[in-house]
Amino acid sequence: MNKSLIALAVLSSVACIASAQSNVTLYGRLDAGLGKAFGGQLQMIGNYKETSMWGVRGQEDLGGGMKASFNFEQGINIEDGALTGGATGAWNRAAWLALGGGFGEFAMGRMTTAQNRTMGTFDLNAHSVPIFMVLGNHDGERGRSLNGTANNTSALKNLGLDADGSLGGNRANSQFMYTSPNLSGFQARASMILKEDKGAAPAAPAIDTRKSSYQLAASYKNGPLSLGAVVQSKLAVGASNRTGFALGARYDFQSFLVSALYTQDESRNTGKGFGLGVAVPMGAWVVGAQLARVTDNPNPAREDATAYELFANYSLSKRTMLYAGYGGLNSAGKVVKGTTGSNTFGLGLVHKF
């Protein structure tokens, strides 16, 4: 009996020491409901507002303010339980390793881009945390950064002007990314993907269009004001490619929040455009509207493409939210989206663990 108690005490001590030095967390998010996509029929919907997923993340305290961290994340189709990812592999949403400290953080692998981590906050129907936690002064959470965008109703996303990923996508493989410390509200990010990590070179006499690329991003937050900017170099050699950039601003007037974003896409075929949004908190409710428009596109059929969205989110708790969303497109917007339908709507539930 005494030996058992001693062994139990030793194991408890080891567990406490290990817990103090490192930790691993299982987390996830699920989205399901009822809705209709552009040109589709009313049916069960999964991943309509959020992307259902699960993941594992952790970090080890290395001492002296240093830490090593990692993250693996996998998409899920909640309608049939299948894992999503296709050609991108099992951990299609994240697979990275990082070292951080007083100098900031240096990460390597597949991860969200510098644009995603900086500009997603300017899409007001964003995910990651219930937006009322940002707009309403709940538990000192006002001002927490949001990242992401509504999957199906987002006005910006439906025109290819996503706040969180229009410049080459919201995630990328083989990234080297540096994130600076937060200095009085200012934070910078820089990421690079080397040419040789963009697949094998084509056989001669084909032209090698691969090109090393980078993103430089910066954000500034001071009270109710948030600003962001990102620059994307050419992703590949070609006449349709150019340097892309995005600029965003958000202001919290206490009773409502406004946001504006302007983007020049890396691809000339997508063009340039802007987005405007407003969100109003009413207790656990947040209602809002956003508008996006293409202002410069070489294809006349896509010129002046316009999209809008209306949304209402009700937070049952910090982890569970009901949502309703409606999105619309004009005729040029349908050309950009590649659909014959002019509207989409969904009613659903999101739960995080």
C-alpha positions as CSV (number, residue, x, y, z in Angstrom):
1,M,0.0,0.0,0.0
2,N,2.8,2.4,1.0
3,K,4.7,1.5,-2.2
4,S,1.6,2.3,-4.3
5,L,1.1,5.6,-2.6
6,I,4.8,6.5,-3.1
7,A,4.6,5.5,-6.8
8,L,1.4,7.5,-7.2
9,A,3.0,10.5,-5.6
10,V,6.1,10.2,-7.9
11,L,3.9,9.9,-11.0
12,S,1.8,12.9,-9.9
13,S,5.0,15.0,-9.4
14,V,6.4,14.0,-12.8
15,A,3.0,14.9,-14.4
16,C,3.0,18.3,-12.7
17,I,6.6,19.0,-13.9
18,A,5.8,17.9,-17.5
19,S,2.6,20.0,-17.4
20,A,4.6,23.0,-16.3
21,Q,7.1,22.6,-19.1
22,S,4.8,21.7,-22.0
23,N,1.2,21.3,-22.9
24,V,-0.8,19.8,-25.7
25,T,-4.4,20.8,-26.5
26,L,-7.1,19.1,-28.6
27,Y,-9.6,21.6,-30.1
28,G,-12.1,21.8,-32.8
29,R,-15.1,23.5,-34.4
30,L,-18.4,22.2,-36.0
31,D,-20.8,24.0,-38.3
32,A,-24.1,22.5,-39.5
33,G,-27.5,23.8,-40.6
34,L,-30.0,24.4,-43.4
35,G,-29.5,26.5,-46.5
36,K,-29.2,27.1,-50.2
37,A,-26.1,27.9,-52.2
38,F,-26.0,30.1,-55.3
39,G,-28.2,28.3,-57.8
40,G,-28.7,25.3,-55.5
41,Q,-31.6,23.7,-53.7
42,L,-32.6,23.9,-50.0
43,Q,-30.7,21.2,-48.1
44,M,-28.6,20.3,-45.1
45,I,-25.4,22.4,-45.1
46,G,-22.1,21.9,-43.5
47,N,-19.2,24.4,-43.4
48,Y,-21.6,27.1,-44.5
49,K,-20.3,29.9,-42.2
50,E,-17.3,28.3,-40.6
51,T,-15.2,25.3,-41.6
52,S,-15.7,22.3,-39.4
53,M,-12.3,21.0,-38.3
54,W,-10.3,19.5,-35.4
55,G,-6.7,19.9,-34.5
56,V,-3.9,19.5,-32.0
57,R,-1.6,22.3,-30.8
58,G,1.0,22.5,-28.1
59,Q,4.1,24.2,-26.8
60,E,7.1,23.6,-24.6
61,D,8.6,26.1,-22.3
62,L,12.3,26.2,-23.1
63,G,13.2,28.7,-20.3
64,G,14.5,32.2,-20.6
65,G,11.2,33.3,-22.3
66,M,11.7,30.9,-25.2
67,K,9.2,28.3,-26.3
68,A,8.7,25.7,-29.1
69,S,5.2,25.3,-30.5
70,F,3.4,23.2,-33.1
71,N,0.0,22.9,-34.7
72,F,-1.8,20.2,-36.8
73,E,-5.3,20.9,-38.1
74,Q,-7.7,18.9,-40.3
75,G,-10.9,19.9,-42.1
76,I,-14.1,17.7,-41.6
77,N,-17.3,17.3,-43.7
78,I,-19.9,17.2,-40.9
79,E,-22.6,15.8,-43.3
80,D,-20.8,12.5,-43.8
81,G,-17.9,12.6,-41.3
82,A,-15.3,12.5,-44.0
83,L,-12.0,14.2,-43.6
84,T,-11.4,16.9,-46.2
85,G,-8.1,18.0,-47.7
86,G,-7.8,16.1,-51.0
87,A,-4.4,16.7,-52.7
88,T,-3.2,19.0,-49.8
89,G,-2.9,16.0,-47.5
90,A,-4.3,14.8,-44.2
91,W,-3.5,18.0,-42.2
92,N,-4.8,20.3,-44.9
93,R,-5.4,23.3,-42.7
94,A,-2.1,23.4,-40.6
95,A,1.1,21.6,-40.1
96,W,3.8,23.8,-38.7
97,L,6.6,24.1,-36.1
98,A,7.7,27.4,-34.5
99,L,10.3,28.9,-32.1
100,G,9.3,32.0,-30.2
101,G,10.6,34.4,-27.5
102,G,11.2,38.0,-26.8
103,F,12.3,38.4,-30.4
104,G,8.9,37.3,-31.8
105,E,8.2,34.0,-33.5
106,F,9.7,32.1,-36.4
107,A,7.5,29.4,-37.9
108,M,7.9,26.9,-40.7
109,G,5.4,24.7,-42.6
110,R,1.9,24.8,-43.9
111,M,0.0,27.7,-42.2
112,T,-2.3,30.7,-42.7
113,T,-0.6,33.5,-44.6
114,A,0.6,36.9,-43.3
115,Q,-2.4,38.4,-45.0
116,N,-4.8,36.0,-43.2
117,R,-3.4,36.8,-39.8
118,T,-3.4,40.5,-40.4
119,M,-6.3,41.4,-42.6
120,G,-9.1,38.9,-41.5
121,T,-10.1,41.4,-38.8
122,F,-11.6,43.7,-41.5
123,D,-14.3,41.2,-42.5
124,L,-16.9,41.8,-39.8
125,N,-18.7,38.5,-40.3
126,A,-15.5,36.8,-39.2
127,H,-15.1,33.6,-37.3
128,S,-12.7,32.3,-34.6
129,V,-14.4,34.0,-31.7
130,P,-18.0,35.2,-31.3
131,I,-18.0,38.7,-32.5
132,F,-20.0,40.0,-29.6
133,M,-16.9,39.3,-27.4
134,V,-15.1,41.9,-29.5
135,L,-17.9,44.5,-29.9
136,G,-19.4,44.2,-26.4
137,N,-17.4,44.9,-23.3
138,H,-17.7,41.3,-22.0
139,D,-15.1,40.1,-19.5
140,G,-12.5,42.5,-20.7
141,E,-12.5,40.9,-24.1
142,R,-13.2,44.1,-26.2
143,G,-10.7,44.5,-29.0
144,R,-9.7,40.9,-29.4
145,S,-8.5,40.2,-33.0
146,L,-10.8,38.3,-35.4
147,N,-9.6,36.3,-38.4
148,G,-11.4,34.6,-41.2
149,T,-14.5,35.2,-43.2
150,A,-17.9,33.6,-43.7
151,N,-17.5,30.8,-46.2
152,N,-20.6,31.2,-48.4
153,T,-22.1,34.7,-47.8
154,S,-19.0,36.8,-47.6
155,A,-19.3,39.7,-50.1
156,L,-15.6,40.0,-50.3
157,K,-14.9,36.3,-50.8
158,N,-17.6,35.9,-53.5
159,L,-15.8,38.5,-55.6
160,G,-12.3,37.0,-55.0
161,L,-11.4,40.0,-52.7
162,D,-11.2,38.0,-49.4
163,A,-9.8,40.0,-46.6
164,D,-8.0,36.9,-45.3
165,G,-6.7,35.3,-48.5
166,S,-7.2,37.1,-51.8
167,L,-3.4,37.4,-52.3
168,G,-2.7,33.8,-53.2
169,G,-5.0,32.0,-50.7
170,N,-5.5,32.0,-47.0
171,R,-3.0,29.2,-46.5
172,A,0.2,28.2,-48.1
173,N,2.7,25.3,-48.0
174,S,6.4,25.5,-47.2
175,Q,6.2,29.0,-45.6
176,F,8.9,30.6,-43.5
177,M,7.2,33.2,-41.4
178,Y,8.5,35.7,-38.9
179,T,6.1,37.5,-36.5
180,S,7.4,40.5,-34.5
181,P,6.5,41.1,-30.8
182,N,3.6,43.5,-30.3
183,L,5.2,46.9,-29.7
184,S,2.6,49.4,-28.4
185,G,0.0,48.1,-30.7
186,F,2.2,47.7,-33.8
187,Q,3.0,44.2,-35.1
188,A,4.8,43.1,-38.3
189,R,4.8,39.8,-40.2
190,A,7.0,38.6,-43.1
191,S,6.7,35.3,-44.9
192,M,8.5,33.7,-47.8
193,I,8.1,30.6,-50.1
194,L,11.1,29.6,-52.0
195,K,11.0,28.8,-55.7
196,E,12.1,25.2,-55.2
197,D,9.2,24.6,-52.8
198,K,6.7,25.3,-55.5
199,G,6.9,21.9,-57.2
200,A,9.3,20.4,-59.7
201,A,10.6,22.5,-62.6
202,P,8.9,21.6,-66.0
203,A,10.9,19.7,-68.5
204,A,12.6,21.7,-71.3
205,P,11.7,23.5,-73.5
206,A,8.8,24.6,-71.2
207,I,9.3,27.9,-69.4
208,D,9.8,27.6,-65.7
209,T,7.2,30.0,-64.3
210,R,8.0,29.3,-60.6
211,K,9.1,32.2,-58.5
212,S,10.1,32.8,-54.9
213,S,7.4,34.9,-53.3
214,Y,6.9,36.9,-50.1
215,Q,4.3,38.7,-48.1
216,L,5.0,41.7,-45.8
217,A,2.2,42.7,-43.4
218,A,1.8,45.2,-40.6
219,S,-1.0,46.0,-38.2
220,Y,-1.6,48.8,-35.6
221,K,-4.2,48.8,-32.9
222,N,-4.8,51.8,-30.6
223,G,-8.1,51.7,-28.6
224,P,-11.0,51.6,-31.0
225,L,-8.9,52.0,-34.1
226,S,-7.3,49.1,-36.1
227,L,-5.2,49.5,-39.2
228,G,-3.7,46.9,-41.5
229,A,-1.6,46.6,-44.7
230,V,-0.1,43.7,-46.6
231,V,2.1,43.5,-49.8
232,Q,2.3,40.3,-51.9
233,S,5.1,39.8,-54.5
234,K,4.4,38.1,-57.8
235,L,3.5,34.4,-57.2
236,A,4.7,33.3,-60.6
237,V,6.2,34.6,-63.8
238,G,3.6,35.8,-66.3
239,A,1.9,38.8,-67.8
240,S,-1.2,38.4,-65.6
241,N,0.8,38.6,-62.4
242,R,1.8,41.7,-60.5
243,T,2.6,42.9,-57.0
244,G,-0.6,42.8,-54.9
245,F,-1.6,44.7,-51.8
246,A,-4.4,45.2,-49.4
247,L,-5.3,48.1,-46.9
248,G,-7.8,47.9,-44.1
249,A,-9.3,50.1,-41.4
250,R,-11.8,49.4,-38.6
251,Y,-13.2,51.6,-35.9
252,D,-15.3,50.8,-32.9
253,F,-17.8,53.5,-32.0
254,Q,-19.0,51.5,-29.0
255,S,-22.6,51.1,-30.2
256,F,-21.5,49.9,-33.7
257,L,-18.4,48.9,-35.6
258,V,-17.4,50.0,-39.2
259,S,-14.8,48.6,-41.5
260,A,-13.3,49.3,-44.9
261,L,-10.8,47.4,-47.1
262,Y,-9.2,48.0,-50.5
263,T,-7.4,45.2,-52.5
264,Q,-5.3,45.0,-55.6
265,D,-5.1,41.3,-56.3
266,E,-1.8,39.7,-57.4
267,S,-3.7,38.4,-60.4
268,R,-4.8,41.1,-62.9
269,N,-7.7,38.8,-63.9
270,T,-9.2,39.3,-60.4
271,G,-8.6,43.0,-60.5
272,K,-9.0,45.7,-57.8
273,G,-11.9,46.2,-55.4
274,F,-13.1,47.4,-52.1
275,G,-15.4,46.3,-49.2
276,L,-17.4,48.2,-46.6
277,G,-19.1,46.8,-43.5
278,V,-21.0,47.7,-40.4
279,A,-21.9,45.5,-37.4
280,V,-24.2,46.4,-34.5
281,P,-24.2,44.5,-31.1
282,M,-27.4,44.1,-29.3
283,G,-26.8,42.0,-26.2
284,A,-25.9,38.5,-27.4
285,W,-26.9,39.5,-30.9
286,V,-24.8,41.0,-33.6
287,V,-26.4,42.1,-36.9
288,G,-24.5,43.5,-39.8
289,A,-24.2,44.2,-43.5
290,Q,-21.3,44.2,-45.9
291,L,-20.8,45.3,-49.5
292,A,-18.0,44.6,-52.0
293,R,-17.3,45.8,-55.5
294,V,-14.8,45.2,-58.2
295,T,-13.5,48.5,-59.6
296,D,-11.0,47.5,-62.2
297,N,-11.0,44.2,-64.2
298,P,-9.7,43.6,-67.7
299,N,-12.8,41.5,-68.5
300,P,-15.8,43.8,-69.3
301,A,-18.2,41.1,-68.1
302,R,-16.6,41.3,-64.6
303,E,-16.4,45.1,-64.4
304,D,-18.4,46.6,-61.5
305,A,-19.2,43.2,-60.1
306,T,-21.1,43.8,-56.8
307,A,-21.8,41.5,-53.9
308,Y,-23.6,42.1,-50.5
309,E,-24.3,40.1,-47.4
310,L,-26.6,40.4,-44.4
311,F,-25.9,38.5,-41.2
312,A,-27.2,37.9,-37.7
313,N,-25.3,36.0,-35.1
314,Y,-26.6,35.0,-31.6
315,S,-24.1,33.7,-29.1
316,L,-25.5,31.2,-26.7
317,S,-22.2,31.1,-24.9
318,K,-18.5,31.8,-25.6
319,R,-18.3,28.6,-27.6
320,T,-21.7,28.1,-29.2
321,M,-23.4,30.4,-31.7
322,L,-26.5,30.5,-33.9
323,Y,-26.2,32.3,-37.2
324,A,-28.3,33.5,-40.2
325,G,-26.7,34.8,-43.3
326,Y,-27.8,36.0,-46.7
327,G,-25.6,36.9,-49.7
328,G,-26.4,38.4,-53.1
329,L,-24.7,39.1,-56.4
330,N,-25.4,41.4,-59.4
331,S,-25.1,40.0,-63.0
332,A,-21.3,40.8,-63.2
333,G,-20.9,39.3,-59.7
334,K,-22.4,36.0,-61.0
335,V,-19.7,36.0,-63.7
336,V,-17.0,36.5,-61.2
337,K,-18.5,33.8,-58.9
338,G,-19.1,31.4,-61.8
339,T,-22.7,30.8,-60.9
340,T,-26.2,31.2,-62.4
341,G,-27.7,31.9,-59.0
342,S,-27.9,35.4,-57.6
343,N,-28.4,34.6,-53.9
344,T,-27.5,32.3,-51.0
345,F,-28.8,31.9,-47.5
346,G,-28.2,29.7,-44.5
347,L,-29.4,29.1,-40.9
348,G,-27.0,27.1,-38.7
349,L,-25.2,26.3,-35.4
350,V,-21.5,26.6,-34.7
351,H,-19.9,25.0,-31.7
352,K,-16.2,25.1,-30.6
353,F,-14.4,22.9,-28.2
